[in-house]
């Protein structure tokens, strides 16, 4: 991996070069109604960022996002609704469509790709649509110099900066960015821009390390107030809490909107649907979610998860039991998108804390 310094005034040369080959998506600041209150006296930002096509936004609207954007990265790899049977392995695809280059990706997003890759690439069958998009996409990650109230990646030992899984990584410094170049795709672009990339100096890399440590220290201090259990006990507390009252308690405010599953970086469930298309038919894949009542309904109308609290519990079993068993990691990256989006104020941090307290502190 090579590390360069890129001046602020040269950033758009970098973007324009990428946009020659890719459909570049960049972060912009947006207004949303979601504002999660911090109860522990921390002065944390509440801005939101969204990804927009570089070709369709004003340059002055493009910003460096201090933390993850609203959209989970999977929206670029599996579409909410798409036709599946038009893909044939031996036939060329539409070469006029540029592959995506996603700027502002954070380390929580990169962690989530381990889950998506396991589901769509790690089984007996490989999903060709996902495989093509995943291999062709350009991942431009960046450090988090700050975090929202809802962010809790460090609770699972996920750092607010990436060290792998990207093509480029940007780290903000005074006057510009350190740019890590980690793939052949990225090196080819860098080689064509030798006039704007300068080898990083020791002082610059040391300055970045100090900034990263400062963010980690601040985030750890904030998360200590929430008392989120460490990742090595997640499976144990979820399994021991099968009959916990917290499931029903939290679901009292659930309106079954599906926001938590559709905004989740690691969720991946889908259903197949056939629709008429002229004299023929087409098969569609649509995002689905385990929090919906009909998700687990089978022929004859039987439903093993007919109650809302059962569906919430099943969601946690999948994240903290199934994936720990089968992949060795939890199915949660701590991005906090589910917390931000939930109109019922259901908070994954609170649920995990209650399960831990019931397991280890109830007898004290």
C-alpha positions as CSV (number, residue, x, y, z in Angstrom):
1,X,0.0,0.0,0.0
2,X,1.3,3.4,-1.0
3,X,0.4,6.7,0.8
4,X,0.4,10.1,-0.9
5,X,-0.6,13.6,0.0
6,X,-3.3,15.3,-2.1
7,X,-3.9,19.1,-1.8
8,X,-7.4,20.5,-1.3
9,X,-7.2,22.4,-4.6
10,X,-6.5,19.1,-6.5
11,X,-9.4,17.1,-5.1
12,X,-11.7,17.8,-8.0
13,X,-8.9,16.7,-10.5
14,X,-9.0,13.4,-8.6
15,X,-12.8,13.2,-8.8
16,X,-12.9,14.2,-12.5
17,X,-10.4,11.5,-13.3
18,X,-12.4,8.8,-11.5
19,X,-15.6,10.0,-13.2
20,X,-14.1,9.3,-16.6
21,X,-14.4,5.5,-15.9
22,X,-16.9,5.3,-13.1
23,X,-20.3,6.6,-12.0
24,X,-18.9,8.5,-9.1
25,X,-21.0,9.1,-6.0
26,X,-20.0,11.8,-3.5
27,X,-21.3,12.9,-0.1
28,X,-23.4,16.0,0.3
29,X,-25.0,17.4,3.5
30,X,-28.7,16.9,3.8
31,X,-31.5,17.9,6.1
32,X,-33.4,15.1,7.9
33,X,-35.9,14.8,10.7
34,X,-33.9,12.2,12.6
35,X,-32.2,13.7,15.6
36,X,-31.1,11.3,18.3
37,X,-30.6,13.0,21.6
38,X,-27.5,12.4,23.6
39,X,-28.3,11.8,27.3
40,X,-24.7,11.9,28.6
41,X,-23.6,15.5,28.0
42,X,-21.5,15.0,24.9
43,X,-21.7,17.7,22.3
44,X,-21.9,15.6,19.2
45,X,-22.8,16.6,15.6
46,X,-26.2,15.8,14.1
47,X,-25.6,16.5,10.4
48,X,-26.6,13.9,7.9
49,X,-24.9,13.0,4.6
50,X,-26.2,11.4,1.5
51,X,-24.5,10.1,-1.6
52,X,-25.3,11.8,-4.9
53,X,-24.0,11.4,-8.4
54,X,-21.0,13.6,-9.0
55,X,-22.3,14.6,-12.4
56,X,-25.6,15.9,-11.0
57,X,-24.5,18.0,-8.0
58,X,-22.9,21.4,-7.7
59,X,-19.3,21.2,-6.7
60,X,-19.8,23.6,-3.8
61,X,-22.3,21.1,-2.3
62,X,-19.8,18.3,-2.2
63,X,-18.4,17.8,1.3
64,X,-16.2,15.5,3.3
65,X,-18.5,13.4,5.5
66,X,-17.3,13.2,9.1
67,X,-19.1,9.8,9.6
68,X,-21.1,7.4,7.5
69,X,-23.7,8.5,5.1
70,X,-27.4,7.7,5.3
71,X,-27.4,4.9,2.7
72,X,-25.9,1.5,3.5
73,X,-23.2,0.5,1.0
74,X,-25.3,-2.6,-0.1
75,X,-27.6,-0.3,-2.0
76,X,-24.9,-0.2,-4.7
77,X,-24.5,-4.0,-4.8
78,X,-28.0,-5.4,-4.5
79,X,-30.8,-3.2,-5.7
80,X,-34.1,-2.8,-3.9
81,X,-36.0,-4.2,-6.9
82,X,-34.3,-5.8,-9.9
83,X,-34.9,-8.5,-12.6
84,X,-32.8,-11.6,-12.1
85,X,-33.4,-13.8,-15.1
86,X,-31.9,-11.4,-17.7
87,X,-28.4,-12.2,-16.5
88,X,-26.6,-14.9,-18.5
89,X,-23.1,-15.7,-17.6
90,X,-21.9,-16.2,-21.2
91,X,-23.5,-13.0,-22.5
92,X,-21.9,-9.6,-22.2
93,X,-23.7,-7.1,-20.1
94,X,-24.5,-3.5,-20.9
95,X,-21.1,-2.0,-21.1
96,X,-22.5,1.5,-21.5
97,X,-23.3,1.5,-17.8
98,X,-20.3,2.7,-15.8
99,X,-19.5,0.8,-12.6
100,X,-19.9,2.7,-9.4
101,X,-17.2,4.6,-7.5
102,X,-18.4,5.2,-4.0
103,X,-16.7,8.0,-2.1
104,X,-17.1,8.6,1.7
105,X,-17.4,4.9,2.6
106,X,-16.6,4.3,6.3
107,X,-15.0,1.4,8.1
108,X,-18.4,0.2,9.4
109,X,-19.5,-0.1,5.8
110,X,-16.4,-2.0,4.9
111,X,-17.0,-4.4,7.8
112,X,-20.6,-5.0,6.5
113,X,-19.2,-6.2,3.2
114,X,-17.9,-9.3,5.0
115,X,-21.5,-10.2,5.7
116,X,-22.7,-9.4,2.2
117,X,-19.8,-11.3,0.6
118,X,-20.5,-14.4,2.8
119,X,-24.2,-14.4,1.8
120,X,-23.8,-13.7,-2.0
121,X,-20.4,-15.1,-2.7
122,X,-19.6,-17.6,0.0
123,X,-22.1,-20.4,-0.6
124,X,-22.5,-23.3,-3.0
125,X,-23.9,-20.8,-5.5
126,X,-22.5,-17.4,-6.3
127,X,-24.8,-14.5,-7.2
128,X,-23.6,-13.2,-10.6
129,X,-25.2,-9.8,-10.2
130,X,-23.6,-9.1,-6.9
131,X,-20.3,-10.6,-8.0
132,X,-20.1,-8.3,-11.0
133,X,-20.9,-5.2,-9.1
134,X,-18.7,-6.0,-6.2
135,X,-15.6,-6.7,-8.4
136,X,-16.1,-3.7,-10.6
137,X,-16.9,-1.1,-7.9
138,X,-14.3,1.4,-6.7
139,X,-14.4,1.8,-3.0
140,X,-13.1,5.2,-1.8
141,X,-13.2,5.0,2.0
142,X,-12.3,7.8,4.4
143,X,-11.5,8.3,8.1
144,X,-14.2,9.4,10.6
145,X,-12.8,12.5,12.3
146,X,-16.1,12.6,14.3
147,X,-19.2,10.5,15.1
148,X,-22.9,10.8,15.7
149,X,-24.7,9.9,18.9
150,X,-26.0,6.7,17.2
151,X,-22.5,5.5,16.1
152,X,-21.2,2.6,18.2
153,X,-18.7,0.7,16.0
154,X,-16.0,0.8,18.7
155,X,-18.2,-1.3,20.9
156,X,-17.4,-4.2,18.6
157,X,-13.7,-3.2,18.2
158,X,-14.3,-1.7,14.7
159,X,-12.2,1.4,14.3
160,X,-13.5,4.7,12.9
161,X,-10.9,4.4,10.1
162,X,-10.2,1.7,7.6
163,X,-7.0,-0.3,7.2
164,X,-8.2,-2.8,4.5
165,X,-11.1,-3.5,2.1
166,X,-10.8,-0.3,0.1
167,X,-9.2,0.9,-3.2
168,X,-8.5,4.4,-2.0
169,X,-8.7,5.8,1.6
170,X,-8.8,9.5,2.4
171,X,-7.6,10.9,5.7
172,X,-8.1,14.7,6.2
173,X,-5.1,16.8,7.2
174,X,-4.5,20.5,7.2
175,X,-4.5,21.6,3.5
176,X,-5.4,18.3,2.0
177,X,-5.7,14.6,2.4
178,X,-3.5,11.5,2.9
179,X,-4.5,9.1,0.2
180,X,-3.8,5.3,0.7
181,X,-3.7,3.4,-2.6
182,X,-4.4,-0.3,-2.0
183,X,-5.5,-1.9,-5.3
184,X,-4.4,-2.1,-9.0
185,X,-7.5,-0.2,-10.0
186,X,-6.5,2.6,-7.7
187,X,-2.8,2.5,-8.8
188,X,-3.8,2.9,-12.4
189,X,-5.7,6.1,-11.6
190,X,-2.9,7.4,-9.4
191,X,-0.3,6.8,-12.1
192,X,-2.3,9.0,-14.4
193,X,-2.3,11.8,-11.9
194,X,1.4,11.9,-10.8
195,X,1.4,15.7,-10.9
196,X,-1.0,16.0,-8.0
197,X,0.1,13.1,-5.8
198,X,3.2,13.6,-3.6
199,X,4.7,10.9,-1.4
200,X,3.5,11.4,2.2
201,X,6.1,12.4,4.8
202,X,6.6,11.0,8.2
203,X,5.2,14.1,9.9
204,X,2.0,13.7,7.9
205,X,1.5,10.0,8.7
206,X,2.3,10.7,12.4
207,X,-0.2,13.5,12.4
208,X,-2.9,11.2,11.0
209,X,-2.1,8.5,13.6
210,X,-2.6,11.1,16.4
211,X,-5.9,12.2,14.9
212,X,-7.1,8.7,14.7
213,X,-6.2,7.9,18.3
214,X,-8.0,11.0,19.5
215,X,-11.2,10.0,17.8
216,X,-11.0,6.5,19.2
217,X,-10.4,7.9,22.7
218,X,-13.4,10.2,22.4
219,X,-15.7,7.5,21.1
220,X,-14.6,5.0,23.7
221,X,-15.4,7.6,26.4
222,X,-18.8,8.2,24.9
223,X,-19.7,4.5,24.5
224,X,-18.6,3.8,28.1
225,X,-21.8,5.6,29.2
226,X,-24.0,3.4,27.0
227,X,-22.4,0.2,28.6
228,X,-22.7,-1.8,25.4
229,X,-21.5,-5.4,25.9
230,X,-18.3,-6.5,24.2
231,X,-18.5,-8.7,21.2
232,X,-17.2,-11.8,22.9
233,X,-20.4,-12.1,25.0
234,X,-23.0,-11.2,22.4
235,X,-24.0,-14.7,21.5
236,X,-24.2,-15.8,25.1
237,X,-26.5,-13.0,26.2
238,X,-28.8,-13.3,23.2
239,X,-29.2,-17.1,23.7
240,X,-29.7,-16.7,27.5
241,X,-32.2,-14.0,26.9
242,X,-34.7,-15.9,24.8
243,X,-37.4,-15.3,27.4
244,X,-36.4,-11.8,28.3
245,X,-39.1,-9.2,28.7
246,X,-37.0,-6.7,26.7
247,X,-38.3,-8.1,23.4
248,X,-41.9,-7.4,24.0
249,X,-41.1,-4.1,25.8
250,X,-39.2,-2.7,22.8
251,X,-41.8,-3.8,20.3
252,X,-44.6,-1.9,21.9
253,X,-43.6,1.1,19.8
254,X,-42.8,-0.8,16.6
255,X,-44.9,0.3,13.6
256,X,-43.5,-2.4,11.3
257,X,-42.2,0.2,8.8
258,X,-39.1,-1.9,7.9
259,X,-36.8,1.0,8.4
260,X,-34.4,-0.9,10.6
261,X,-33.9,-3.7,8.0
262,X,-33.8,-1.6,4.9
263,X,-31.3,0.8,6.4
264,X,-29.1,-1.9,7.9
265,X,-25.7,-2.3,6.4
266,X,-25.6,-6.1,7.0
267,X,-29.2,-7.2,6.2
268,X,-29.5,-9.1,3.0
269,X,-32.8,-11.0,2.9
270,X,-34.9,-10.9,-0.3
271,X,-37.9,-12.6,-1.9
272,X,-38.5,-13.6,-5.5
273,X,-41.6,-12.5,-7.4
274,X,-42.9,-13.2,-10.9
275,X,-44.6,-10.5,-12.9
276,X,-46.1,-10.5,-16.4
277,X,-44.0,-8.9,-19.1
278,X,-46.0,-8.9,-22.4
279,X,-46.5,-12.4,-23.5
280,X,-43.8,-13.6,-21.1
281,X,-43.0,-13.2,-17.4
282,X,-40.0,-11.8,-15.5
283,X,-38.6,-12.8,-12.2
284,X,-37.8,-10.0,-9.7
285,X,-35.7,-9.9,-6.6
286,X,-37.0,-7.5,-3.9
287,X,-35.5,-6.6,-0.6
288,X,-37.4,-8.2,2.3
289,X,-37.1,-8.0,6.0
290,X,-37.5,-10.3,9.0
291,X,-39.5,-7.6,10.9
292,X,-42.4,-7.9,8.5
293,X,-45.3,-10.2,9.6
294,X,-45.4,-12.2,6.4
295,X,-41.6,-12.8,6.2
296,X,-41.8,-16.2,7.8
297,X,-45.4,-17.2,6.7
298,X,-45.5,-20.5,5.0
299,X,-48.1,-22.5,2.9
300,X,-51.4,-22.9,4.7
301,X,-50.9,-19.6,6.6
302,X,-48.7,-21.0,9.4
303,X,-46.3,-18.4,10.8
304,X,-43.6,-19.4,13.4
305,X,-42.9,-15.7,14.0
306,X,-46.4,-14.3,14.1
307,X,-45.7,-12.0,17.1
308,X,-43.7,-8.9,16.8
309,X,-41.4,-9.7,19.7
310,X,-40.6,-13.0,18.1
311,X,-39.5,-11.3,15.0
312,X,-37.3,-8.9,16.9
313,X,-35.7,-11.8,18.9
314,X,-35.1,-13.7,15.6
315,X,-33.3,-10.7,14.1
316,X,-30.9,-10.6,17.1
317,X,-30.4,-14.4,16.9
318,X,-29.4,-14.1,13.3
319,X,-27.0,-11.2,14.0
320,X,-25.4,-12.5,17.2
321,X,-25.7,-16.2,17.0
322,X,-25.9,-17.4,13.4
323,X,-23.1,-15.2,12.1
324,X,-20.9,-15.7,15.1
325,X,-21.3,-19.5,14.5
326,X,-20.9,-19.5,10.8
327,X,-18.5,-16.6,10.1
328,X,-16.9,-15.8,13.4
329,X,-18.1,-12.2,13.5
330,X,-21.3,-10.6,14.6
331,X,-23.8,-9.5,11.9
332,X,-23.7,-5.8,13.1
333,X,-21.2,-3.1,12.2
334,X,-22.3,-0.5,14.8
335,X,-23.3,2.0,12.2
336,X,-26.4,3.0,14.2
337,X,-28.6,3.6,11.1
338,X,-31.4,1.5,12.6
339,X,-31.3,3.8,15.7
340,X,-31.5,6.9,13.6
341,X,-34.4,5.7,11.3
342,X,-36.7,4.1,13.9
343,X,-39.8,6.2,14.6
344,X,-40.5,4.0,17.7
345,X,-37.1,4.8,19.2
346,X,-36.1,1.2,19.4
347,X,-32.4,1.1,20.3
348,X,-30.1,-1.9,19.7
349,X,-27.6,-0.6,22.2
350,X,-30.3,-0.6,25.0
351,X,-31.4,-4.1,24.1
352,X,-27.9,-5.5,24.2
353,X,-27.3,-3.8,27.5
354,X,-30.5,-5.1,29.1
355,X,-29.7,-8.6,27.9
356,X,-26.2,-8.3,29.5
357,X,-27.6,-7.0,32.8
358,X,-30.2,-9.8,33.0
359,X,-27.5,-12.4,32.4
360,X,-24.7,-11.1,34.6
361,X,-26.1,-8.4,37.0
362,X,-29.6,-9.7,37.9
363,X,-28.3,-11.8,40.8
364,X,-26.1,-9.0,42.2
